[in-house]
Each structure stands twice: as C-alpha cells, then as structure tokens.
Amino acid sequence: MTCPLVLVRWHDAWFDYDPPDGGFSASCPASTVGWLIRETDEVVSVAQEQLDQHTFRAVTHIPVSLVEDTTYLNASFPP
C-alpha cells in the first residue's frame, strides 16, 4: 500500500481537572504526523507506524469536521 506522509492539524476534545476560575478552555489544538491510510467525508485516519506494505498500527481517527488543515510531507511511502 502506498500512502502519503502527512501532518494533520486539528482540534481535539479536552477536559479540565478542576472547575475553571476564569471560564472554560476555548480549544485543544492537536497535530498528528503519519501515513494517511484513509480519507472519507467523515474521517481521516493517520497511522504512526507501518509494519509492512499492508499493516499499520497506532492509528488516529480524526473526524473531518475537526480538521483545520492537512500538509502533505512527501508524495508517498514507500517510494
């Protein structure tokens, strides 16, 4: 499987340990780098590890509505 290497910037869920004195947090920006293994209208899946041509693990599934931007870091891997 040939997959592009990407950097996805997105807004994750968050929680506060204690009731906030100054109000609630506005957002929790996140960045995920890895192989783009799935991209649909609903979700983007990015794997941090590739074990062989067809096996990935440590996959983060990001709802498309939370994605701020995606940067392609190379054309594909493996070459």
N, C-alpha and C positions, 0 to 999 in steps of 0.2 A: 504494500500500500504506500503510495506517495502522498505525503501530507505537508502542507506549508508550515513553517515555523512562524508563530505569531506572538504579538503582545496585545492582550485584550485589557483595556481599562474599563472598569465597571463599578457599579455601586452595590455593595453588599449589604446584607441586613446587619444590625448591630443591637447591642443591649447595653444598659447602664447598670453598674454594680449597685449604686445607691440612688435614691430619688434625687434628681439634679436640683441644685440650688438656683442655677441660672437658666433653667429650661432644658429641654431635651436636645440631644445631638442632632445636627442637621443632616448628616450623611456619613457614610463609611466608604470612602474610595478604596478600591482594590485594583491590583494589577496582577495578571496571570500570564506567564510565558510558557509556551509549549507547542506541541503539534496540534494543529486544527484537524480533529478527526470527524467532526460533524458540525454542520451549519444548516439549520432549518429556519422556518418562520418563527418558531417558538424558542429554540435553544441553540447555544453554541457550546460545543464540548471540546475542551483543551486538555491534552494528556501531557504530563510532565516526564513520563518515561516510556520508551519504546524498547520492547524486549526482542522482537524480531520484526520481520516485514509486516506481520498481521496482528501483533499483540501489543496492546498498550495498557498501562496502569497509571494510577494516581490521576484520575480524570476528574476535572472540574466541569460541572454542567451549569452554564450561566444563562438565565432567561434573557432573551434578546431585548426585552423592554428595559433591562438594567445596564446594557452595554452602552458605554459612552463613545468608544472608538476602538478600531482594530488596526494594528500596524503589522504588515507583512515583513518579516525579518529576512527571509530568503525565499527563493522560488519553490523549493521542495526539499524534502529529505526522505530517503536517501537520494543522493544525486543520480 
